[in-house]
């Protein structure tokens, strides 16, 4: 054989792939799991103008996914074309991609789904006397015939991935796939509150929602009728936002309860999700995520939805501005609503079978704001250490003639209040005999060397001394770090600490901030650092342990996109606050309570845990069967 013929035999010929192979490749991109089939088909129904959609699923979608709608239907002469690759009625020229007003636009979904399943469609336009039935199996048309049908379209997808065993093999368990299906159905329901939508899995109806609901009604119906959602609404020159945000006590350990939409399209956006969470500030404990939904409307030319075949990822031209808008809308809505933690005491007489209901915390269902009398100041006292914190305040308390203040217990913000319905309490001299103090409360005592008890009128407040002290120190430390005025305590002998490579990277990035926060630290060769001074409030702590803890805090919060100055203040405050078991005398307890009341946000510690809870006299009366 000649060298020429041998080379010819090794030639790799370029040729077009068969259409069935192309469709299967496309299916691997567009149809990754049953939930993707559900999403594509329901979005087609919405694009067809449906106001009623029914979804039925069996065996987590691999056995059957059925969608029934009352949309415009597909004409007889168009139904076969609908299964052609890149055939669509939603765009016609390239410029249409810049102004998309529909969910679908690529024309890939139907042929992709049909290539990996047995697919049946029956469709009838409202103007036609009958419909057409078309059946595909593995991408090959099996039949096409007229059929009596109601106006609209019915699509049945059976035996999904029967001819792509590798794809079917890598599906998750039925429970997991059912969770994905439910999440997409939930997202579709929230995104279109104007459409009646029902969703069933294995003949079990998960929801049946009426049409023309308000957005807040739809969010409440889908995400939990027992929860309260605060309305979110506002706009600027770049976007408008509306939706509902759950109270902090409804927060979850994951983002599964959070739904974000851009122009009606459910999307995954780490940036906007962060904006949603950051609006809660310190009301959310670390590792918790808010529940709720936001529908964001922007100019279609400002987004690119043609990023990923699944269309759940988008590029946003004004992402930073929208992030800012979401953050401030949620923060403002939470401030207006007003939250104070209460004991969950049942409104009935207790029985012998009752559990201890007073061990559970809940939030009130009304939006009234609580008033703590006698709180006038807005600035925390200068409490550089415990001894400083508990010395008598060197600033005069305002007189009783000044107006009382309103305290927003969700954000802890204190407002001067001139509303006529809020009355000032008389002030009496401070003493330690259980009488009412000049602060408007009576110190009752302490419990378990952790909780401080005080009475305001007929309400009993229980204060967590650690979280209260942490809040006081945090606000003071944050102010001092921003001003660069944190007092440091020099160590008798410098201490060297070896860091991991990741810790060293965080240290180098935050070294300037550490030195502004009362530390004197520097590199010492290799991965060693040298500590010469620590913040005054940490002077009795182990400098090695403190610096490692703070670096770890900075590392985790940096990954989460949190403000590092606040993280520094949080970390220092947490490690210098009084702990459970540190017994305070009466004077120390009263001054701690006074300092807490001077804070800008006395409601919670920087990590989101409440600083106090309230039990009213009427709650106790009900618990003891007196009402």
FENTACOR-V263909 format. One record per residue. N is the residue number from 1. OMEGA is omega as a letter, one per 30 degrees, with the letter a starting at -180 (none if undefined). Layout:
n = [N & N]
omega = [OMEGA & OMEGA]
This chain:
n = [1 & 2 & 3 & 4 & 5 & 6 & 7 & 8 & 9 & 10 & 11 & 12 & 13 & 14 & 15 & 16 & 17 & 18 & 19 & 20 & 21 & 22 & 23 & 24 & 25 & 26 & 27 & 28 & 29 & 30 & 31 & 32 & 33 & 34 & 35 & 36 & 37 & 38 & 39 & 40 & 41 & 42 & 43 & 44 & 45 & 46 & 47 & 48 & 49 & 50 & 51 & 52 & 53 & 54 & 55 & 56 & 57 & 58 & 59 & 60 & 61 & 62 & 63 & 64 & 65 & 66 & 67 & 68 & 69 & 70 & 71 & 72 & 73 & 74 & 75 & 76 & 77 & 78 & 79 & 80 & 81 & 82 & 83 & 84 & 85 & 86 & 87 & 88 & 89 & 90 & 91 & 92 & 93 & 94 & 95 & 96 & 97 & 98 & 99 & 100 & 101 & 102 & 103 & 104 & 105 & 106 & 107 & 108 & 109 & 110 & 111 & 112 & 113 & 114 & 115 & 116 & 117 & 118 & 119 & 120 & 121 & 122 & 123 & 124 & 125 & 126 & 127 & 128 & 129 & 130 & 131 & 132 & 133 & 134 & 135 & 136 & 137 & 138 & 139 & 140 & 141 & 142 & 143 & 144 & 145 & 146 & 147 & 148 & 149 & 150 & 151 & 152 & 153 & 154 & 155 & 156 & 157 & 158 & 159 & 160 & 161 & 162 & 163 & 164 & 165 & 166 & 167 & 168 & 169 & 170 & 171 & 172 & 173 & 174 & 175 & 176 & 177 & 178 & 179 & 180 & 181 & 182 & 183 & 184 & 185 & 186 & 187 & 188 & 189 & 190 & 191 & 192 & 193 & 194 & 195 & 196 & 197 & 198 & 199 & 200 & 201 & 202 & 203 & 204 & 205 & 206 & 207 & 208 & 209 & 210 & 211 & 212 & 213 & 214 & 215 & 216 & 217 & 218 & 219 & 220 & 221 & 222 & 223 & 224 & 225 & 226 & 227 & 228 & 229 & 230 & 231 & 232 & 233 & 234 & 235 & 236 & 237 & 238 & 239 & 240 & 241 & 242 & 243 & 244 & 245 & 246 & 247 & 248 & 249 & 250 & 251 & 252 & 253 & 254 & 255 & 256 & 257 & 258 & 259 & 260 & 261 & 262 & 263 & 264 & 265 & 266 & 267 & 268 & 269 & 270 & 271 & 272 & 273 & 274 & 275 & 276 & 277 & 278 & 279 & 280 & 281 & 282 & 283 & 284 & 285 & 286 & 287 & 288 & 289 & 290 & 291 & 292 & 293 & 294 & 295 & 296 & 297 & 298 & 299 & 300 & 301 & 302 & 303 & 304 & 305 & 306 & 307 & 308 & 309 & 310 & 311 & 312 & 313 & 314 & 315 & 316 & 317 & 318 & 319 & 320 & 321 & 322 & 323 & 324 & 325 & 326 & 327 & 328 & 329 & 330 & 331 & 332 & 333 & 334 & 335 & 336 & 337 & 338 & 339 & 340 & 341 & 342 & 343 & 344 & 345 & 346 & 347 & 348 & 349 & 350 & 351 & 352 & 353 & 354 & 355 & 356 & 357 & 358 & 359 & 360 & 361 & 362 & 363 & 364 & 365 & 366 & 367 & 368 & 369 & 370 & 371 & 372 & 373 & 374 & 375 & 376 & 377 & 378 & 379 & 380 & 381 & 382 & 383 & 384 & 385 & 386 & 387 & 388 & 389 & 390 & 391 & 392 & 393 & 394 & 395 & 396 & 397 & 398 & 399 & 400 & 401 & 402 & 403 & 404 & 405 & 406 & 407 & 408 & 409 & 410 & 411 & 412 & 413 & 414 & 415 & 416 & 417 & 418 & 419 & 420 & 421 & 422 & 423 & 424 & 425 & 426 & 427 & 428 & 429 & 430 & 431 & 432 & 433 & 434 & 435 & 436 & 437 & 438 & 439 & 440 & 441 & 442 & 443 & 444 & 445 & 446 & 447 & 448 & 449 & 450 & 451 & 452 & 453 & 454 & 455 & 456 & 457 & 458 & 459 & 460 & 461 & 462 & 463 & 464 & 465 & 466 & 467 & 468 & 469 & 470 & 471 & 472 & 473 & 474 & 475 & 476 & 477 & 478 & 479 & 480 & 481 & 482 & 483 & 484 & 485 & 486 & 487 & 488 & 489 & 490 & 491 & 492 & 493 & 494 & 495 & 496 & 497 & 498 & 499 & 500 & 501 & 502 & 503 & 504 & 505 & 506 & 507 & 508 & 509 & 510 & 511 & 512 & 513 & 514 & 515 & 516 & 517 & 518 & 519 & 520 & 521 & 522 & 523 & 524 & 525 & 526 & 527 & 528 & 529 & 530 & 531 & 532 & 533 & 534 & 535 & 536 & 537 & 538 & 539 & 540 & 541 & 542 & 543 & 544 & 545 & 546 & 547 & 548 & 549 & 550 & 551 & 552 & 553 & 554 & 555 & 556 & 557 & 558 & 559 & 560 & 561 & 562 & 563 & 564 & 565 & 566 & 567 & 568 & 569 & 570 & 571 & 572 & 573 & 574 & 575 & 576 & 577 & 578 & 579 & 580 & 581 & 582 & 583 & 584 & 585 & 586 & 587 & 588 & 589 & 590 & 591 & 592 & 593 & 594 & 595 & 596 & 597 & 598 & 599 & 600 & 601 & 602 & 603 & 604 & 605 & 606 & 607 & 608 & 609 & 610 & 611 & 612 & 613 & 614 & 615 & 616 & 617 & 618 & 619 & 620 & 621 & 622 & 623 & 624 & 625 & 626 & 627]
omega = [a & l & a & a & l & l & l & a & a & a & l & a & l & a & l & l & l & a & a & l & l & a & l & l & l & l & l & l & a & a & a & l & a & a & l & l & l & a & a & a & l & l & l & l & l & l & l & l & a & l & l & a & l & a & l & a & l & l & l & l & a & l & a & l & a & l & l & l & l & a & a & a & a & l & a & a & a & a & l & l & a & l & l & a & l & l & a & l & a & l & l & l & a & a & a & a & a & a & a & l & a & l & a & l & a & a & a & a & a & l & l & l & a & a & a & a & l & a & l & l & l & a & l & l & a & a & a & l & a & a & l & l & l & a & l & l & a & l & a & l & a & a & l & a & l & a & l & a & l & l & a & a & l & l & l & l & a & l & a & l & a & a & l & a & l & l & a & a & a & l & l & l & l & a & a & l & l & l & l & l & a & a & l & l & l & l & l & l & a & a & a & a & a & a & l & a & l & a & a & l & l & l & l & a & a & l & l & a & l & l & l & l & l & a & a & l & a & l & a & l & a & a & l & a & l & a & l & l & a & a & l & l & l & a & l & a & a & a & l & a & l & a & a & a & l & l & a & a & l & a & a & l & l & a & a & l & a & a & a & a & l & a & l & a & l & a & l & a & l & a & a & l & l & l & l & a & a & l & l & l & a & a & l & l & a & l & l & a & a & l & l & a & l & l & a & l & l & l & a & a & a & a & l & l & a & a & a & a & a & l & l & l & l & l & a & a & a & a & a & a & l & l & a & a & a & a & a & l & a & l & a & a & l & l & a & a & l & a & l & a & l & l & l & a & a & l & l & l & l & l & a & a & a & l & a & a & a & l & a & l & l & l & l & a & l & a & l & a & a & l & l & a & l & l & a & a & l & a & l & l & a & a & a & l & l & a & l & a & a & l & l & a & a & l & a & l & l & a & a & a & l & a & l & a & l & a & l & a & l & a & a & a & a & a & l & a & l & a & a & a & l & a & l & l & l & a & l & a & l & l & a & a & l & l & a & a & l & l & l & l & l & l & a & a & a & l & l & l & l & a & l & a & l & a & l & a & a & l & l & l & l & a & l & a & a & a & l & l & l & l & a & a & a & a & l & a & l & l & a & l & a & l & a & a & l & l & l & l & a & l & l & l & l & a & l & a & l & a & l & l & l & l & l & l & l & l & a & l & a & a & a & l & l & a & l & a & l & l & l & a & l & l & a & a & a & l & a & l & a & a & a & l & l & l & a & a & a & a & l & a & l & a & l & a & a & a & l & l & a & l & l & l & l & a & a & a & l & l & a & l & a & l & a & l & l & l & l & a & l & a & l & a & a & a & l & a & l & a & l & a & l & a & l & l & a & a & l & a & a & a & l & l & l & a & l & a & l & a & l & a & a & a & a & l & a & a & l & l & a & l & l & l & a & l & a & l & l & l & l & l & l & a & l & l & l & l & none]
